[in-house]
Amino acid sequence: MSGDQGEKANKQTSGGEQVVTPWDVQADEGVDYDKLIVQFGSSKIDDDLVKRMERVTGQKVHHWLRKEIFFSHRDLGEMLDLYEAGKPFYLYTGRGPSSGSLHFGHLVPFVFTKWLQDAFNAPLVIQLTDDEKFLWKDLTLEEANMLAYENAKDIIAVGFDPKKTFIFSDVDYIGHMYPNILGIQKKVTLNQVRGIFGMNDSANIGQFSFPAIQAAPSFSSSFPIPLRGDDDIPCLIPCAIDQDPYFRMTRDVAPKLGFRKPALIHSKFFPALQGAQTKMSASDATSSIYLTDTAEQIRHKIKHYAVSGGGDTAEEQAANGANLEKDIPYQWLRFFLDDDAKLDQVAEEYGAGRMMTQEVKDMLGDVLIGIVAKFQADRAKVSDDVVKEFMSVRPLEF
């Protein structure tokens, strides 16, 4: 969303505080996620809940749950209750199309959502908020809509099941959701929007009304055809924690409209190459590795921009070891190295100073290059006809 609004929110805080809004993430010492759980009023995903997910699905949970990268939730236990009772729920996630390619930070919610879809055999709706980007960015509506369709190709390449997945552009689909959007707009006041999102009178009126559009897919009646006319299917939303304000508003308004509150499962932020003080930005190429980058570009960015927590010299590194919390190559490996034993070995050796920073950077390069090579091959198979299949308004199988 809009960087302008994020800057305004940031100016309202003083030194040492962390800012986490849908527009901006800033934290001088890195984001304190335990503090966010208290601040937002969500619940921590504990070991018991992880074990229950494994018991219910009959499979090992995604490694991001084991590593507490997905760390917080609202009413996840109720979704497991439904699944155990043989009742369906659907998944909802989204993407704001502001660039022609996804970067690794964008990949996180989609990879995890695919795991959820497979594990729970759940239908999925994916919202492309081209309207949002038109309202906040220096884009024409045609440009924003074009980027939505380009981003759809990236999303499809993650491997979603076309029989269970509906991808939609707000600009194209909004008529189906409009009755629910109107209901939400009627029940949410201007003061509530100001209080939740920090907007002021300089915001255009479209920005004030947009939260209702992001809220509407939380209610199954917004999808009369894809969800087969069932207006009482519960919704589970995987998203980064900065999107939670939208759904706090949604959960507050749901009972007023006679709808179920959506459940949520929150991820931590994928950090920028320059450090964990903020999340990765699509507008700063040096903070991001894109899924269109070449192997050479990936290694160059890791070598020159990835902040190290190791010593400035080999002698310092050997004497003191690396600060793993600060070290971005190690933190990125926590996300994308799906080998717990190997990651533990890196943590032990690197933290103790027996492994050098360049070794860790080289390992990260190998991992990311492998992911990007597979992704680019899969995306090359996504034709316009495949996009039309995913984005056609049709009943999903579930």
Summary of the structure (lengths in Angstrom):
residues: 398
radius of gyration: 21.0
end to end distance: 32.4
largest distance: 66.3
contacts: 1285
relative contact order: 0.13
helix: 54%
strand: 12%
